[in-house]
Amino acid sequence: VIRFKKQNGKLTKFICGVKLYSFLLWYYYAPMAEMIPEYAVHASAAAEALYQNLSRMLRSGYKVVQYLHSRQNHINPSNQSDHFSLFWIQKSQQSLFVYVSHSNVSHTNKANPGIDKNNKDTLAADINKNMEIRNILKFQQSLLPAGLLPHKARLVPFLAFFPQADDQQIKLGIKSHGLFLAGRQSMQGKELLTLLRTRIGIVATPFVIKRLQTVFSPELIMKPHTSWTSGNEDRKLFDEHQEIAIKSELYLPIDARRSNNYNLRVLNGVAGSGKTRVVIHRAYLIRTLFPAKKVLILCHNQAIKQLIKRRYQALNPGDRKIKINSFSEWSRKNFNAKQKLVFEETQTKILEIAYRRHLKDTGLTTDQFVAEINHVNKQLIFNEADYLASHAAQTKYKNKELLHKIWLAMATVKNELKRQHRMLWSELPKQLLQSVNEGRLLEHYDHILIDEAQYFTPVQFELIKKSLKQHSGQLYLAFDENQSFLKSRLHLQDTGLDLREHSIQLQSSYRLNPAIMRAAHAVHHNQLPDLTDDIIARCGVGKCKEIKPRVLHFSSRQNEQARLFKEIHDLLNPANQPRVAEKDILILTTNTQDAEPLASSIKQNLKLTVDLATFAQNHSNALRVCPLESATGLESRIVFITGVQDLFSSAKTTEEPTMELIENTRKLYMGMTRATQQLSLMLTVETIPDALFSETIDIPTLTNKHKRQTASINYLQSAG
């Protein structure tokens, strides 16, 4: 450029123009700073404008977090949110705190704008006269431990803006405290950018950053006594991705809402990434910031409901207005069904009548007929035309004559149940939806949060949408498609919801012992190699001892149960370190019918308090027994899964995996990821399934692990 500058001025102008154009492209298209939340909450117009200026000016590498006036308010003990706004700007472990006053500036010294910044007497007098500045300095002091307070001016500098005053009316700053004061002229443009660049602090250590997070964002603290850290005492704060998930779109201006009817956020996370915790903390934060808002948390079953309820009450024990329900409980309360609600498997006579009348010679089995009833009750199918359309793309049921017979058989079941004043549980949501469409009113909520949303059906989602306040309501889904089972499995695209640009990803698993996550992934891959690519997790983010899962192999069910009792007895030995309590043990049964007898047997033989986790838990310190299919959302330090052989009963007869194989594999994956520290798979078969052979799993009964089935096996016998 220098060589050609004198010879060709046009070339120089061209090169400069290219540089300027490139800079403008970078400026407009480079990633913006991370703003948490996206829009300032409870802020004045001036503070909102400043927040938007920061989001436009700062680029990738910057992070701006708003102080959300939690109950641990260090600046304003009265906890009034209309006095100030405070933001923490971070860049490569450098910090700058920006304070925006919401009040008039009657305290400024107009007569002496050029005050000596290092005059100690003037500083003391100013602090005594000005309560707002005194509170700022008090908060600044709380950010650091006592040993680092002499360095507060360089580690945690403050910019304090007073929008009601001119820059000329305000003292320039208090240098010894790293506090700079300014008026409205400095809140935008080059003046603001210059202040941000020149006033930001020095690089802090990770210890200091964690201390700042703890004081500035106390809503992110996980209390160890609530068992949220799963025995990992080092992990006490949500990470950045979880923080974004908790605070994303807490507040949206009307012109920023991207849906005509409601706002939608989807949290998609792997097992152990903290989805349930995020849902609970988000609900807590909404109720704290917006106490007038109506909030509903929905979940898949009673076991998860009790877990969420206990944990929410530990966070916010005084909140009696939030609603926490399983979907079936919530829908029943809204419908007030006069009929007796029953399950398909208890109505064998009615099903047999309908089957003999319409389907006897079709080749369709009774189980397939029941599966079709479930399918129709979950989908938005209200007539035969809808039913035919739902199968139009499927090769299995393209025969319209067969579909017509199935429809008639289903109508027979429905009419016979109605004659006996009964109704299927699976039909309840659709009946409630039809009554709402006919004019029935539902209670409306500002926020509905759903945990384990992969188990919800299109009919349920349609009902939930009708329970949101129009134009201002928000639907928040916590979702993990990898944990869902085939019969109730729901892909995101099947929800009927517009999910574009609404998703947040959590791909780090904190809850699980990394060895368990690797083992669960290995078993899934061994069974379904073509369906495992979408399971991605960064394990071992937390610090915990890795203990490989075990496969315990028995020659009889009696020996399996006896060994289970001995394992429980040994775990509860008071001499063990660390100590294991009854509440730390969860037993999952692959056969639903085995759960209640097993719980009774443990009570009788080991004299322990045992709760069936499928029902309301009356003993928070009890050992838990639960059917595997109902264990979604549960977690425990130590997990035993009994009867694992039942999940491998279906062999691969073709290259394509069967529906049963896919369902059982995902069910086992879900069950294995319920354990946070120790996992034991117990099975009674002659041959250990191939899928359980992995370097990530210990099989102590094998004498030669490399020969697999050809190796001699030492069967575990009953406990002596």
Phi, psi and omega in degrees: 000317180296319182298318185269356186297315182285325186282327186214095180296329180295320179297318179299315179297322179296314181296317178297322179294320177298317180297316180296318179296319179297319179297318180295320177299314179298317185296320185275335186247353177293147180302139179279169175295154176281118181252122183233111351285180185294326180235142183295138182260137177051044183251153173287170180300321180294320180291321177298318179296319178297318180299317178292325175298318179297318181294330179278324186279320187274140184252188180305139184109339176261149175223132181238121181243135178269139172285123192259022172052051178288181183292340176269063186276115183272337184272313185236098184302336180285350177061033176269128187275357185261013182267333186195167167231145183224134182230144178248114178263127182236139174210112178049050177066017169260147186229148171214129181255128184247119182251132177238117180284141175260003186249168176289159185252072179279350186269353188290149182265092183289332186285338186223067181291340182262040184298147178291117185292338184257009180282109186294322180296315179296320179299312180298318180296321181294318180296319181295326183279331190246104180295323183295315178293323179299319178293323177298313181294326177295318178295317178303319181293327181288343183289335187241151172292162186304322184293340181256000182301325177300342183255014186298326182297331182263331181274318185229063178292155182236139166252125179243116180258138176238092188298339182279357184236158172278158177301325183291340183276349192243142173301146185292327180164177177238094191299321184295340179254358183068031181251124178241130182251142181209165179257198189291332182297333184271005185268008180205168173066206184297326181299316180294314181297321178295317179298318181297320183284325185270337185260351182296147187281183180277168180294131181254160178283160176304326178300316180293318180299318179295323176297318178297318179298319183297320182279318186284325182234066182297343179290349180266001183282132173261116183284125182300326185288350176268005179066022181285339181268000177053043179085356180263095187287342182285338183262105184239353182234146170295148177279180185297320181293320177293322177299317178298318180297323180289320190257355183300126176051042171301324180222134177229126171299156183303320183284354180259354182286135188258011178224146180289332187251324183197167177258146184230135171227138180237125176255112181250117184218153179284170179300134177083006183274356175094027183298315180296320178298318179298315180301314183294314181292326177295316178299318179299316181293320178298315181293330179285316183281326184231072186299341179277348182285143177266126186237135177233129172251124178246145179219182190277322184210177184293327181298314179292323179302312181297321179297311180297318182298314180297317183288324177293317180296329176293328178280317188223071187296340182272357184272112179253358186264340180291144178253130178231114185219153162284156184297318182298321179294316181295316182292323179294320179298324182281331184268329183052054184299130177279336179282158175281128181275130185226164177258154184303318186293345179269355185249049186296322181295314180295318179297321181292321178299311181295322181294314181294325184287324189238336192235006187302319185257017184267345184087356178282135179275164177298320179297320178294324177296315178297321178298323178292322177300315179297318180300313182295321181289340180268337184262165178278066181243118185239350179208177184294326179297317176299321182294315178297320180294326182293337181254007185299326183267001183259140179278339186292318184235053179277347180287109184295328179295318178296317179298322178297318179294319178298319180297318178296322179295319178294321177296323177297315178300314182297315182292320180293320176296319180297321179297330180265012181057046177232160178208141178290141176304321183293340181272345185303311180301321181291322177296320178295319179297318179297321179292326177293318178297335179270003175121356179294139182264135174254152173292133184260145183235149175284323181225128171238121180248131184241123174263145183056050185293346180294345180264001179271152186254164178305322178297318180295318178297322179297319177296316182297319179300323180287349178265358178271146173294130183295139175073334182240349182285155179231135176250126184237118184249128170259124199222138169217099185296336183287341183264355184279153178263158188296316185296331179242015187286136182233121173279151182303322183289347181270358185283341186080010181256145177276103189261004183295131177061025181241006190256147173237137184251135170240113185240013177249126180263115181261328188290326191269144161302124184307328180296326179290318180297318179294322179293316179299319178294320181295316179298316179299317181292321179297325180276317186228071184299330182277352183242022184251351184298332185276359178266102182236128179209137172268106184270162171076023178293322175276171180256111177207157181290130180276123176236120182294141172298153180244148167252118180253119193249130186230159179269345180208158178297324180298317178294323179298314182291321179297319179293323176301314180298319180294319178300316180296315180300315181292322180296324184273008177298123183300340182283348182293143174227124359288157184292138176251128177259164180302322183293345181278356185247129177233128179246124180250132180251130180291332176263117183303324183290343182278344189297310183293314177299323180294318178299317179296321181293321178295318177301315185288317187274325184253356178055047181248159172277124185232136175242139169278114188292352179282346182244176179299130184272123179265346183233103182292343181257014186272154167294142184246139173238135186208139170299142183304318185291346179256010187271001181303132178090343179281162174206155179198153179299317186234127183231134170246132173246116184261154178068033184299335181300333181295338181276354180243020183288336181264114179274159178283108180266340178226175177292329179277132179293142179283164178299319181294320180296316180297315181297313181295324180294315179292327178295317179293320177302315178298315181296319179297325182277009171281340184273136178260335183230311184230141181221134176231126176258121185247129182213152180237097178210164178283328183232128178290130181300144181304323186298339182270357177274113182200151176295343182273356184234135175270134174235087187295345183279348181272136176274336177220102188289341185277342182265357178050237187297334181280350180285150176290147186240129172265101181292137175287132181259178180296154184293136179261000000 
